[in-house]
Amino acid sequence: MAADETSIKVSTAARDRLAQLAAEHGTTIRSLVEELAQGTPTQAEYAERAELARAELASALGSAPSPEAEAKARALLERLGASQHNPPAAA
């Protein structure tokens, strides 16, 4: 094992599921896990992105959105995200 590598322990069921997901995506478990780790923002990164978005909106609109407007936008995005992860069943 190279100096910059490590191993992780997961249940057999999790390993089997990761293997199935990797096969379906034409990749390896290692690549799948690395993509998840690199591609999923931390809470601090989400907060930083939100602050940058507020600043952009304030610059473009002349004022930042109200907390109520942010809550409505967040709810809409969550609903859209949920529908993306739970597509309607095929007829």
N, CA, C and O atoms as a GROMACS GRO file, in nm:
protein
  364
    1MET      N    1   0.085  -0.118   0.000
    1MET     CA    2   0.000   0.000   0.000
    1MET      C    3   0.090   0.124   0.000
    1MET      O    4   0.184   0.133   0.079
    2ALA      N    5   0.060   0.218  -0.088
    2ALA     CA    6   0.139   0.342  -0.098
    2ALA      C    7   0.121   0.427   0.027
    2ALA      O    8   0.025   0.409   0.102
    3ALA      N    9   0.214   0.518   0.049
    3ALA     CA   10   0.213   0.602   0.168
    3ALA      C   11   0.088   0.689   0.178
    3ALA      O   12   0.046   0.724   0.289
    4ASP      N   13   0.028   0.726   0.066
    4ASP     CA   14  -0.089   0.813   0.069
    4ASP      C   15  -0.220   0.734   0.061
    4ASP      O   16  -0.324   0.791   0.029
    5GLU      N   17  -0.217   0.604   0.089
    5GLU     CA   18  -0.336   0.520   0.084
    5GLU      C   19  -0.369   0.468   0.223
    5GLU      O   20  -0.282   0.457   0.310
    6THR      N   21  -0.495   0.436   0.241
    6THR     CA   22  -0.540   0.374   0.364
    6THR      C   23  -0.653   0.279   0.330
    6THR      O   24  -0.693   0.270   0.214
    7SER      N   25  -0.703   0.209   0.428
    7SER     CA   26  -0.817   0.121   0.404
    7SER      C   27  -0.930   0.160   0.500
    7SER      O   28  -0.907   0.221   0.604
    8ILE      N   29  -1.051   0.123   0.461
    8ILE     CA   30  -1.166   0.148   0.546
    8ILE      C   31  -1.239   0.015   0.563
    8ILE      O   32  -1.233  -0.072   0.477
    9LYS      N   33  -1.309   0.002   0.675
    9LYS     CA   34  -1.385  -0.120   0.699
    9LYS      C   35  -1.533  -0.086   0.690
    9LYS      O   36  -1.581   0.010   0.750
   10VAL      N   37  -1.605  -0.168   0.613
   10VAL     CA   38  -1.749  -0.155   0.599
   10VAL      C   39  -1.807  -0.295   0.612
   10VAL      O   40  -1.736  -0.395   0.603
   11SER      N   41  -1.938  -0.302   0.633
   11SER     CA   42  -2.003  -0.432   0.640
   11SER      C   43  -1.994  -0.502   0.505
   11SER      O   44  -1.972  -0.438   0.401
   12THR      N   45  -2.012  -0.630   0.508
   12THR     CA   46  -2.013  -0.707   0.383
   12THR      C   47  -2.125  -0.658   0.292
   12THR      O   48  -2.107  -0.649   0.170
   13ALA      N   49  -2.239  -0.627   0.351
   13ALA     CA   50  -2.351  -0.578   0.270
   13ALA      C   51  -2.316  -0.445   0.203
   13ALA      O   52  -2.349  -0.425   0.086
   14ALA      N   53  -2.250  -0.355   0.276
   14ALA     CA   54  -2.210  -0.227   0.217
   14ALA      C   55  -2.108  -0.249   0.106
   14ALA      O   56  -2.116  -0.185   0.001
   15ARG      N   57  -2.013  -0.338   0.129
   15ARG     CA   58  -1.913  -0.367   0.026
   15ARG      C   59  -1.978  -0.422  -0.100
   15ARG      O   60  -1.944  -0.383  -0.211
   16ASP      N   61  -2.073  -0.514  -0.081
   16ASP     CA   62  -2.141  -0.574  -0.196
   16ASP      C   63  -2.221  -0.468  -0.273
   16ASP      O   64  -2.224  -0.469  -0.396
   17ARG      N   65  -2.286  -0.378  -0.199
   17ARG     CA   66  -2.363  -0.272  -0.265
   17ARG      C   67  -2.269  -0.178  -0.340
   17ARG      O   68  -2.298  -0.138  -0.453
   18LEU      N   69  -2.157  -0.142  -0.278
   18LEU     CA   70  -2.060  -0.056  -0.346
   18LEU      C   71  -2.007  -0.124  -0.473
   18LEU      O   72  -1.988  -0.059  -0.576
   19ALA      N   73  -1.984  -0.254  -0.465
   19ALA     CA   74  -1.936  -0.327  -0.583
   19ALA      C   75  -2.041  -0.323  -0.694
   19ALA      O   76  -2.007  -0.305  -0.811
   20GLN      N   77  -2.168  -0.340  -0.658
   20GLN     CA   78  -2.275  -0.335  -0.758
   20GLN      C   79  -2.285  -0.196  -0.819
   20GLN      O   80  -2.295  -0.182  -0.941
   21LEU      N   81  -2.282  -0.092  -0.734
   21LEU     CA   82  -2.289   0.045  -0.785
   21LEU      C   83  -2.170   0.076  -0.876
   21LEU      O   84  -2.186   0.137  -0.981
   22ALA      N   85  -2.052   0.033  -0.835
   22ALA     CA   86  -1.932   0.058  -0.916
   22ALA      C   87  -1.945  -0.011  -1.052
   22ALA      O   88  -1.914   0.048  -1.155
   23ALA      N   89  -1.991  -0.134  -1.051
   23ALA     CA   90  -2.007  -0.208  -1.177
   23ALA      C   91  -2.108  -0.138  -1.268
   23ALA      O   92  -2.086  -0.126  -1.389
   24GLU      N   93  -2.219  -0.091  -1.210
   24GLU     CA   94  -2.321  -0.022  -1.290
   24GLU      C   95  -2.269   0.108  -1.349
   24GLU      O   96  -2.317   0.153  -1.453
   25HIS      N   97  -2.172   0.170  -1.281
   25HIS     CA   98  -2.115   0.296  -1.330
   25HIS      C   99  -1.985   0.275  -1.408
   25HIS      O  100  -1.920   0.371  -1.450
   26GLY      N  101  -1.948   0.148  -1.427
   26GLY     CA  102  -1.827   0.118  -1.503
   26GLY      C  103  -1.700   0.169  -1.436
   26GLY      O  104  -1.609   0.217  -1.503
   27THR      N  105  -1.695   0.158  -1.304
   27THR     CA  106  -1.579   0.207  -1.230
   27THR      C  107  -1.545   0.108  -1.119
   27THR      O  108  -1.597  -0.003  -1.116
   28THR      N  109  -1.459   0.148  -1.031
   28THR     CA  110  -1.418   0.065  -0.918
   28THR      C  111  -1.477   0.120  -0.789
   28THR      O  112  -1.520   0.236  -0.783
   29ILE      N  113  -1.478   0.036  -0.685
   29ILE     CA  114  -1.523   0.084  -0.554
   29ILE      C  115  -1.434   0.200  -0.511
   29ILE      O  116  -1.484   0.300  -0.459
   30ARG      N  117  -1.305   0.187  -0.532
   30ARG     CA  118  -1.213   0.294  -0.492
   30ARG      C  119  -1.251   0.426  -0.559
   30ARG      O  120  -1.261   0.529  -0.492
   31SER      N  121  -1.273   0.423  -0.689
   31SER     CA  122  -1.309   0.546  -0.761
   31SER      C  123  -1.443   0.600  -0.715
   31SER      O  124  -1.461   0.721  -0.702
   32LEU      N  125  -1.538   0.511  -0.689
   32LEU     CA  126  -1.670   0.551  -0.642
   32LEU      C  127  -1.660   0.624  -0.508
   32LEU      O  128  -1.719   0.730  -0.490
   33VAL      N  129  -1.584   0.567  -0.416
   33VAL     CA  130  -1.568   0.628  -0.283
   33VAL      C  131  -1.490   0.759  -0.293
   33VAL      O  132  -1.526   0.857  -0.228
   34GLU      N  133  -1.385   0.762  -0.374
   34GLU     CA  134  -1.308   0.885  -0.389
   34GLU      C  135  -1.393   0.996  -0.452
   34GLU      O  136  -1.382   1.112  -0.412
   35GLU      N  137  -1.476   0.960  -0.549
   35GLU     CA  138  -1.565   1.058  -0.612
   35GLU      C  139  -1.664   1.114  -0.510
   35GLU      O  140  -1.691   1.234  -0.508
   36LEU      N  141  -1.718   1.026  -0.427
   36LEU     CA  142  -1.810   1.070  -0.322
   36LEU      C  143  -1.740   1.166  -0.225
   36LEU      O  144  -1.793   1.272  -0.192
   37ALA      N  145  -1.621   1.129  -0.182
   37ALA     CA  146  -1.548   1.212  -0.086
   37ALA      C  147  -1.510   1.347  -0.145
   37ALA      O  148  -1.520   1.449  -0.076
   38GLN      N  149  -1.468   1.349  -0.269
   38GLN     CA  150  -1.426   1.474  -0.332
   38GLN      C  151  -1.543   1.557  -0.382
   38GLN      O  152  -1.534   1.680  -0.386
   39GLY      N  153  -1.651   1.492  -0.420
   39GLY     CA  154  -1.762   1.561  -0.483
   39GLY      C  155  -1.873   1.605  -0.390
   39GLY      O  156  -1.965   1.674  -0.434
   40THR      N  157  -1.867   1.566  -0.263
   40THR     CA  158  -1.971   1.602  -0.168
   40THR      C  159  -1.921   1.713  -0.078
   40THR      O  160  -1.826   1.694  -0.003
   41PRO      N  161  -1.984   1.831  -0.086
   41PRO     CA  162  -1.938   1.943  -0.004
   41PRO      C  163  -1.958   1.918   0.146
   41PRO      O  164  -2.053   1.851   0.186
   42THR      N  165  -1.869   1.972   0.226
   42THR     CA  166  -1.884   1.970   0.371
   42THR      C  167  -1.984   2.078   0.412
   42THR      O  168  -2.020   2.162   0.330
   43GLN      N  169  -2.029   2.075   0.536
   43GLN     CA  170  -2.119   2.179   0.584
   43GLN      C  171  -2.054   2.317   0.572
   43GLN      O  172  -2.121   2.414   0.537
   44ALA      N  173  -1.925   2.326   0.601
   44ALA     CA  174  -1.855   2.455   0.589
   44ALA      C  175  -1.852   2.502   0.444
   44ALA      O  176  -1.867   2.621   0.418
   45GLU      N  177  -1.833   2.410   0.350
   45GLU     CA  178  -1.834   2.448   0.209
   45GLU      C  179  -1.972   2.493   0.164
   45GLU      O  180  -1.985   2.588   0.087
   46TYR      N  181  -2.077   2.424   0.213
   46TYR     CA  182  -2.214   2.469   0.181
   46TYR      C  183  -2.237   2.610   0.235
   46TYR      O  184  -2.294   2.694   0.166
   47ALA      N  185  -2.194   2.635   0.358
   47ALA     CA  186  -2.213   2.768   0.418
   47ALA      C  187  -2.138   2.874   0.339
   47ALA      O  188  -2.188   2.984   0.318
   48GLU      N  189  -2.017   2.841   0.294
   48GLU     CA  190  -1.938   2.935   0.214
   48GLU      C  191  -2.008   2.965   0.081
   48GLU      O  192  -2.014   3.080   0.038
   49ARG      N  193  -2.061   2.861   0.018
   49ARG     CA  194  -2.134   2.880  -0.109
   49ARG      C  195  -2.258   2.966  -0.088
   49ARG      O  196  -2.290   3.052  -0.171
   50ALA      N  197  -2.328   2.942   0.022
   50ALA     CA  198  -2.449   3.022   0.050
   50ALA      C  199  -2.413   3.169   0.070
   50ALA      O  200  -2.484   3.257   0.023
   51GLU      N  201  -2.305   3.194   0.140
   51GLU     CA  202  -2.263   3.334   0.162
   51GLU      C  203  -2.222   3.400   0.030
   51GLU      O  204  -2.255   3.516   0.006
   52LEU      N  205  -2.153   3.327  -0.055
   52LEU     CA  206  -2.117   3.381  -0.187
   52LEU      C  207  -2.241   3.408  -0.271
   52LEU      O  208  -2.248   3.509  -0.341
   53ALA      N  209  -2.340   3.318  -0.264
   53ALA     CA  210  -2.464   3.339  -0.339
   53ALA      C  211  -2.538   3.462  -0.288
   53ALA      O  212  -2.590   3.540  -0.367
   54ARG      N  213  -2.542   3.479  -0.155
   54ARG     CA  214  -2.607   3.598  -0.098
   54ARG      C  215  -2.538   3.725  -0.148
   54ARG      O  216  -2.604   3.823  -0.184
   55ALA      N  217  -2.405   3.723  -0.149
   55ALA     CA  218  -2.330   3.841  -0.194
   55ALA      C  219  -2.358   3.870  -0.342
   55ALA      O  220  -2.374   3.985  -0.380
   56GLU      N  221  -2.363   3.765  -0.425
   56GLU     CA  222  -2.394   3.783  -0.568
   56GLU      C  223  -2.533   3.840  -0.586
   56GLU      O  224  -2.553   3.932  -0.666
   57LEU      N  225  -2.631   3.786  -0.512
   57LEU     CA  226  -2.767   3.837  -0.523
   57LEU      C  227  -2.776   3.981  -0.476
   57LEU      O  228  -2.843   4.063  -0.539
   58ALA      N  229  -2.709   4.013  -0.367
   58ALA     CA  230  -2.710   4.150  -0.317
   58ALA      C  231  -2.648   4.244  -0.419
   58ALA      O  232  -2.696   4.356  -0.439
   59SER      N  233  -2.542   4.199  -0.486
   59SER     CA  234  -2.477   4.281  -0.587
   59SER      C  235  -2.568   4.302  -0.708
   59SER      O  236  -2.578   4.412  -0.761
   60ALA      N  237  -2.635   4.195  -0.750
   60ALA     CA  238  -2.720   4.203  -0.868
   60ALA      C  239  -2.853   4.274  -0.841
   60ALA      O  240  -2.905   4.346  -0.927
   61LEU      N  241  -2.909   4.253  -0.722
   61LEU     CA  242  -3.042   4.306  -0.691
   61LEU      C  243  -3.040   4.433  -0.607
   61LEU      O  244  -3.142   4.501  -0.593
   62GLY      N  245  -2.925   4.464  -0.552
   62GLY     CA  246  -2.917   4.582  -0.466
   62GLY      C  247  -2.944   4.552  -0.319
   62GLY      O  248  -2.921   4.638  -0.233
   63SER      N  249  -2.993   4.433  -0.289
   63SER     CA  250  -3.013   4.392  -0.149
   63SER      C  251  -3.014   4.240  -0.143
   63SER      O  252  -3.042   4.172  -0.242
   64ALA      N  253  -2.983   4.190  -0.026
   64ALA     CA  254  -2.982   4.044  -0.007
   64ALA      C  255  -3.126   3.995   0.011
   64ALA      O  256  -3.211   4.070   0.060
   65PRO      N  257  -3.153   3.870  -0.026
   65PRO     CA  258  -3.287   3.816  -0.006
   65PRO      C  259  -3.320   3.807   0.143
   65PRO      O  260  -3.231   3.788   0.226
   66SER      N  261  -3.447   3.819   0.174
   66SER     CA  262  -3.492   3.808   0.313
   66SER      C  263  -3.478   3.663   0.359
   66SER      O  264  -3.469   3.572   0.277
   67PRO      N  265  -3.476   3.642   0.491
   67PRO     CA  266  -3.474   3.504   0.540
   67PRO      C  267  -3.593   3.422   0.489
   67PRO      O  268  -3.580   3.302   0.464
   68GLU      N  269  -3.708   3.487   0.474
   68GLU     CA  270  -3.825   3.416   0.422
   68GLU      C  271  -3.803   3.372   0.277
   68GLU      O  272  -3.838   3.261   0.240
   69ALA      N  273  -3.746   3.460   0.197
   69ALA     CA  274  -3.719   3.427   0.057
   69ALA      C  275  -3.617   3.314   0.049
   69ALA      O  276  -3.630   3.224  -0.034
   70GLU      N  277  -3.516   3.318   0.135
   70GLU     CA  278  -3.418   3.210   0.137
   70GLU      C  279  -3.484   3.077   0.175
   70GLU      O  280  -3.455   2.974   0.115
   71ALA      N  281  -3.573   3.081   0.274
   71ALA     CA  282  -3.641   2.959   0.317
   71ALA      C  283  -3.726   2.902   0.204
   71ALA      O  284  -3.728   2.781   0.184
   72LYS      N  285  -3.797   2.988   0.131
   72LYS     CA  286  -3.878   2.941   0.019
   72LYS      C  287  -3.790   2.880  -0.090
   72LYS      O  288  -3.823   2.776  -0.147
   73ALA      N  289  -3.678   2.946  -0.120
   73ALA     CA  290  -3.587   2.895  -0.223
   73ALA      C  291  -3.529   2.761  -0.179
   73ALA      O  292  -3.519   2.668  -0.260
   74ARG      N  293  -3.490   2.751  -0.052
   74ARG     CA  294  -3.433   2.626  -0.001
   74ARG      C  295  -3.536   2.513  -0.010
   74ARG      O  296  -3.502   2.401  -0.051
   75ALA      N  297  -3.661   2.542   0.027
   75ALA     CA  298  -3.766   2.439   0.020
   75ALA      C  299  -3.788   2.394  -0.125
   75ALA      O  300  -3.805   2.275  -0.151
   76LEU      N  301  -3.788   2.489  -0.217
   76LEU     CA  302  -3.804   2.453  -0.359
   76LEU      C  303  -3.688   2.365  -0.405
   76LEU      O  304  -3.711   2.264  -0.472
   77LEU      N  305  -3.567   2.401  -0.372
   77LEU     CA  306  -3.451   2.322  -0.413
   77LEU      C  307  -3.455   2.183  -0.352
   77LEU      O  308  -3.419   2.085  -0.417
   78GLU      N  309  -3.500   2.173  -0.226
   78GLU     CA  310  -3.510   2.042  -0.163
   78GLU      C  311  -3.615   1.957  -0.233
   78GLU      O  312  -3.594   1.837  -0.254
   79ARG      N  313  -3.728   2.018  -0.269
   79ARG     CA  314  -3.831   1.942  -0.341
   79ARG      C  315  -3.778   1.897  -0.477
   79ARG      O  316  -3.801   1.783  -0.518
   80LEU      N  317  -3.708   1.984  -0.547
   80LEU     CA  318  -3.652   1.948  -0.676
   80LEU      C  319  -3.549   1.837  -0.662
   80LEU      O  320  -3.545   1.744  -0.743
   81GLY      N  321  -3.467   1.846  -0.559
   81GLY     CA  322  -3.368   1.742  -0.534
   81GLY      C  323  -3.433   1.610  -0.500
   81GLY      O  324  -3.387   1.504  -0.545
   82ALA      N  325  -3.540   1.614  -0.422
   82ALA     CA  326  -3.611   1.492  -0.387
   82ALA      C  327  -3.673   1.428  -0.510
   82ALA      O  328  -3.671   1.306  -0.524
   83SER      N  329  -3.728   1.510  -0.599
   83SER     CA  330  -3.789   1.453  -0.719
   83SER      C  331  -3.683   1.396  -0.812
   83SER      O  332  -3.711   1.302  -0.887
   84GLN      N  333  -3.563   1.451  -0.808
   84GLN     CA  334  -3.455   1.399  -0.892
   84GLN      C  335  -3.409   1.263  -0.839
   84GLN      O  336  -3.375   1.174  -0.918
   85HIS      N  337  -3.407   1.247  -0.707
   85HIS     CA  338  -3.363   1.120  -0.648
   85HIS      C  339  -3.473   1.015  -0.644
   85HIS      O  340  -3.445   0.897  -0.627
   86ASN      N  341  -3.597   1.058  -0.660
   86ASN     CA  342  -3.712   0.967  -0.659
   86ASN      C  343  -3.795   0.990  -0.785
   86ASN      O  344  -3.907   1.042  -0.776
   87PRO      N  345  -3.742   0.953  -0.901
   87PRO     CA  346  -3.816   0.976  -1.025
   87PRO      C  347  -3.948   0.898  -1.024
   87PRO      O  348  -3.958   0.794  -0.959
   88PRO      N  349  -4.048   0.948  -1.096
   88PRO     CA  350  -4.176   0.878  -1.103
   88PRO      C  351  -4.156   0.738  -1.163
   88PRO      O  352  -4.068   0.717  -1.247
   89ALA      N  353  -4.237   0.645  -1.119
   89ALA     CA  354  -4.230   0.509  -1.170
   89ALA      C  355  -4.268   0.506  -1.317
   89ALA      O  356  -4.354   0.582  -1.361
   90ALA      N  357  -4.204   0.418  -1.391
   90ALA     CA  358  -4.235   0.403  -1.534
   90ALA      C  359  -4.374   0.343  -1.549
   90ALA      O  360  -4.414   0.257  -1.470
   91ALA      N  361  -4.446   0.388  -1.648
   91ALA     CA  362  -4.583   0.337  -1.670
   91ALA      C  363  -4.582   0.207  -1.745
   91ALA      O  364  -4.688   0.151  -1.772
   0.00000   0.00000   0.00000
